[in-house]
Amino acid sequence: MNRVVVIGGTNIDIFAYPHQKIVMKDSNPGYISTSLGGVGRNISENLARLGLDVTLLTVLGRDEAASWVKTESKQVGLKLSIVEVDKTPSYIAIFDEFHEDLVSVAAMDQIDALDKEEIMKRKNLIENAELLVMDTNLSNEMMDFVFNQFNQMIYVDAISSQKVIKIKPFLSKIYGLKLNLLEAELLTGITYEKMDDLNQMGDMLLERGVKEVFITLGDQGAYYTNLREAVFRNAIPVKIKNSTGAGDAFFAGAIYAKMHLLHQLNF
């Protein structure tokens, strides 16, 4: 079966790369590229590439960008359940000379079209999933609705420091939570200085009801804890093109592992 339903954002990514060190408040020579993005979509694509039966419930415009999304999704075996809006959301990121994200803007207001009525139209699809994944692009009202309407394990990607606080009221309903270090610090109020601080963050989130906690630390590695164990793994050094979507790919790998484990236990 391996059915996963992801409820979240799809957008067109516009990346700006400087040829040299950025000079703030000035024009910087460089180049621009575009690609498909959105946290929900990124997680979904990675899961589809790993061979899972995954459907992405998302918002797309009546535009050329949506056609691009549909074509690429078909090629990787990703199923789409689409709420139509006028324009596909977009995301603009400016990178530094090391290809690390310097600043970005996410124009995601269109996702508000993914309301209770649209969710209930797809009630059977969602209820037949073994696992749900949600990103925090959804409104507080919609997140509350999904958490209370459906009983599956729900994995959540915090997305950003601006949006992570939205999940504070829902921690007891989240099975798996993925955050980066900044998001974890903001959510828990604990500042990271040493390994024990990660344990404190994890323990606090577990005490509030989360079953699995994933905290990514960029090139330093990643931390994981559940009710039985806590582990830290160093990152494998690689040359990156840009860091956007790395956390989404990481989370997809974690979700894939969970699905694999569930099916092993069922045999």
C-alpha positions in Angstrom: 0.0 0.0 0.0 2.5 2.6 1.2 0.0 5.4 0.8 1.2 8.8 2.0 -0.8 12.0 1.6 1.1 15.3 1.8 -0.9 18.5 2.4 1.2 21.5 1.7 2.7 24.1 -0.6 3.8 24.0 -4.2 5.6 27.0 -5.7 8.0 28.1 -8.4 11.5 28.8 -7.0 13.4 31.7 -8.3 17.1 31.6 -7.2 19.5 34.5 -7.5 23.3 33.8 -7.3 26.0 36.5 -7.1 29.3 36.1 -8.9 31.1 37.5 -5.8 30.4 38.6 -2.3 27.0 40.3 -1.9 27.1 44.1 -1.4 23.9 45.0 0.4 21.6 47.8 -0.9 23.3 47.6 -4.3 23.0 45.8 -7.6 25.1 42.6 -7.7 26.2 40.8 -10.8 25.1 37.2 -11.0 22.7 34.8 -12.6 19.1 33.6 -12.0 17.6 30.1 -12.2 14.1 28.7 -11.7 12.9 25.4 -10.5 9.9 23.7 -8.9 9.7 24.0 -5.1 7.4 24.2 -2.1 8.1 22.2 1.1 5.1 19.9 0.6 5.9 19.4 -3.0 9.6 18.8 -2.3 8.9 16.2 0.3 6.3 14.5 -2.0 8.7 14.4 -5.0 11.4 12.8 -2.9 9.0 10.2 -1.5 7.7 9.4 -5.0 11.3 9.0 -6.2 11.8 6.5 -3.3 9.0 4.4 -4.7 6.1 5.3 -2.3 2.5 5.7 -3.3 2.2 9.4 -2.5 -0.5 12.0 -3.3 0.2 15.8 -2.9 -2.9 17.9 -1.9 -1.9 21.4 -2.9 -2.8 24.7 -4.6 -1.9 25.5 -8.2 -2.7 28.4 -10.5 -4.4 28.4 -13.9 -1.1 29.2 -15.5 1.9 27.8 -17.3 3.7 27.1 -14.0 1.0 24.6 -13.1 1.5 22.8 -16.3 5.2 22.5 -15.5 4.3 21.0 -12.0 1.9 18.5 -13.5 4.4 17.4 -16.1 7.3 16.9 -13.7 5.0 15.2 -11.2 3.9 12.7 -13.8 7.5 11.9 -14.7 8.4 10.9 -11.1 5.1 9.1 -10.3 3.8 11.8 -7.9 0.0 12.0 -7.8 -1.7 15.4 -7.5 -5.0 16.5 -5.9 -5.2 20.2 -6.9 -7.2 23.2 -5.6 -7.1 25.7 -8.5 -6.3 29.4 -7.9 -5.5 32.2 -10.3 -1.7 32.1 -9.9 0.8 29.4 -8.7 2.6 30.5 -5.5 6.3 31.5 -5.8 9.4 31.7 -3.7 12.4 34.0 -4.3 15.8 33.3 -2.7 19.0 35.3 -2.8 22.2 33.3 -2.1 25.6 34.4 -0.9 28.9 33.6 -2.6 28.9 30.2 -0.8 25.4 29.3 -2.2 23.9 29.6 1.3 20.4 31.2 1.6 20.9 34.9 2.4 17.3 36.0 2.3 14.1 34.8 0.8 10.5 35.7 0.3 7.6 33.2 0.0 4.5 34.4 -1.7 2.2 31.7 -0.5 -1.1 33.5 0.3 -2.9 31.4 -2.4 -2.7 28.4 -0.1 -5.6 29.8 1.9 -7.8 28.4 -0.9 -7.1 25.0 0.7 -10.0 25.3 3.1 -12.2 22.9 5.1 -14.5 22.4 2.2 -11.7 21.4 -0.1 -10.2 19.1 2.6 -13.6 17.4 3.1 -14.0 16.8 -0.7 -10.9 14.6 -0.3 -11.9 13.0 2.9 -11.7 9.4 1.5 -8.3 10.1 0.0 -6.9 11.3 3.3 -8.6 8.6 5.5 -7.1 5.9 3.3 -3.6 7.1 3.8 -1.3 5.3 6.2 0.5 8.5 7.1 -0.1 12.2 6.6 2.5 14.9 6.1 1.7 18.6 6.5 3.7 21.8 6.2 3.1 25.0 8.1 2.1 27.0 5.0 -1.5 26.1 6.1 -3.4 28.5 8.3 -3.8 27.8 12.0 -7.5 27.1 11.4 -6.7 24.5 8.8 -4.0 22.9 10.8 -6.4 22.6 13.7 -9.0 21.1 11.4 -6.7 18.5 10.0 -5.3 17.5 13.4 -8.8 17.0 14.8 -10.5 15.5 11.7 -8.0 12.7 11.0 -6.5 9.9 13.1 -3.4 8.9 11.2 0.2 9.6 12.3 0.9 13.2 11.2 4.4 14.3 10.3 5.0 18.1 10.2 7.8 20.2 8.7 8.1 23.5 10.6 9.4 25.3 7.5 10.7 28.6 9.0 11.3 30.7 12.0 8.3 32.8 11.0 5.9 29.8 10.9 7.2 27.4 13.5 5.3 29.1 16.4 2.0 28.2 14.6 2.5 24.6 15.7 2.9 25.3 19.4 -0.8 24.6 20.2 -0.7 21.3 18.3 2.4 19.6 19.6 0.4 16.8 21.3 -1.2 15.9 18.0 2.1 15.7 16.0 3.7 12.3 15.6 6.9 13.4 13.8 8.3 17.0 13.8 11.2 18.2 11.7 12.9 21.5 12.6 16.2 23.2 11.9 18.2 24.6 14.8 16.8 28.1 14.7 13.2 26.8 14.6 13.9 24.5 17.5 15.4 27.3 19.6 12.4 29.5 18.9 9.9 26.8 19.7 11.5 25.6 22.9 13.1 28.7 24.2 16.4 26.8 24.6 19.6 28.2 23.1 22.0 25.7 21.5 25.5 25.7 22.8 26.3 22.1 23.5 24.9 18.6 22.8 22.9 18.5 26.1 20.9 21.5 24.8 19.6 19.3 21.9 18.6 16.7 24.5 16.7 19.4 26.4 15.0 20.6 23.3 14.0 17.0 22.4 12.8 16.2 25.9 10.6 19.2 26.0 9.0 18.4 22.7 8.5 14.8 23.7 6.9 15.9 27.0 4.5 18.0 25.1 3.3 15.0 23.1 5.5 14.8 19.9 6.6 11.2 19.4 9.6 11.7 17.1 11.8 14.8 16.9 14.2 15.6 14.1 16.5 18.7 14.4 18.8 19.5 11.5 22.0 21.5 12.1 23.1 22.1 8.5 26.7 20.9 7.8 27.1 19.9 11.5 24.6 17.0 11.2 21.2 16.0 12.6 19.7 15.0 15.9 16.9 12.5 16.4 15.0 11.5 19.5 11.9 9.5 20.5 10.6 8.0 23.7 13.3 5.3 23.7 16.5 6.8 22.4 18.4 9.9 21.2 21.0 9.9 18.5 23.2 12.5 16.7 24.7 11.9 13.2 27.4 14.0 11.6 26.8 15.4 8.1 28.6 13.9 5.2 30.6 16.7 3.5 29.3 17.5 0.0 29.6 20.3 -2.5 26.2 22.0 -2.6 24.6 23.9 -5.4 22.3 25.6 -2.9 20.8 24.6 0.4 17.2 25.2 -0.4 15.2 21.9 -0.2 17.9 20.0 1.7 15.8 19.8 4.9 12.8 18.7 2.8 14.9 15.8 1.3 16.1 14.9 4.8 12.5 14.7 6.1 11.4 12.6 3.1 14.2 10.1 3.9 13.0 10.0 7.5 9.4 9.4 6.5 10.4 6.7 4.0 12.3 4.9 6.8 9.2 5.1 9.0 7.0 3.6 6.3 9.6 0.9 5.7 9.7 0.1 9.4 5.9 0.0 9.6 5.7 -2.5 6.8 8.4 -4.7 8.3 6.5 -4.9 11.5 3.3 -5.9 9.6 5.0 -8.9 8.0 
